[in-house]
Amino acid sequence: MFGARKLSFDKNIDKNVVLCQAYTSIAASVVNRTLSKSRLSYRIDWVGVPFFLRNKCRGASKVCVFTVNRCDYTKAKLIINDLEDRYLRRLAVNHAIA
């Protein structure tokens, strides 16, 4: 067993980055619909916000977090930035990754 090679995976498997956080369910459904129309793979997680941190999340008790693969991040960010302003105000887009 000492000569067995360890399995290697593609370098982009399981490399998801946070695209944005939606503070309302309406904004989350709009982002969900636009990412589905553009045929990008993404993941949705609903995260509970502690009571004393809700002021940072505009009073939301739960926040919808969208994650995408790092290869699709720039395309997804361009799609999100093309949304209407009334939905962008309810999103926190991650601009840390280029």
N, C-alpha and C positions, 0 to 999 in steps of 0.2 A: 504494500500500500504506500510505501514511501515514494515510489516513482510516479504516482498518479498526479495528474495536473489538476489544478483547481479550475473550476468552470469560470470562464470570463464572459461577461455580458457586454452588451453594447454600452458605450459610455453615456448615452442619453436616456437609458432606462431608469426610471424612478428618480428623475432629476426635475421635480416639479418646483415651480416658483410661484409666489403669490402674485396674482395679477391685480386684484382689487378687492375691496371690502364694500358690501352694500349694506346700508343702514336701514332700508325699508324693503318689504317684500315686493313692492311694485318695481323698485329699481332692480332687485334681484331677478325678477321675472323678465324684465327687459334685457338685461345682460345675458340671461340664459337663452332667450330667444335669438339674440343677435349672434352669439357664439355658435348656436346650433345651426343657424342659417349659413354661416361661413364654414361649417364642417370642421371646426377645430375641436380637438379632444380637450376636455377640461374636467375639473372636479369641484364639487360644491360641498362645503362644510358649514354647518350652522354652529357658531360658537357662542356660548353664554358669556355675558359681560358682568363682572361683579358690580354690585350696587354703587360703590364709590368711584368706579371708573366709567360710569355711564355718561358723565359729562363730556368726556373725550369722544364718545361715540354718538354724540347728539341725542342722548337720552334713550338709545336703543337697548333693550334687554338681551337681544340676540343679534348677532352680526353674521351675515352671509359672506363667507370667504371663498373666492374663486381662485383656483390654482390651475396653471397650464404647464406643459412641458417647456423647458427652457428654449428649445428650438423654435417653438411657435410663439414665444413671448412677444417679439417685436410686431408680428402680424396681429396678434390679439390686442396689443396696446393701441395700435392704429385703429382697429375696429371700435374699441371702447372710446377712444377720443373723438370719434365721429358721431357719438350719441348726442341727443338733444341736451341743452344746458340744464333743463329741469331734472334730468336724470343724473347728470354729472355732479350736480350739487349734493346728491345723496350717495355718492361713491367716494371712496378713498383709493385712488389709483396709485399703485406702487411704481415710483419713478426711479428707484434705486438701481435697477438693473438696466443696462443699455443693450 
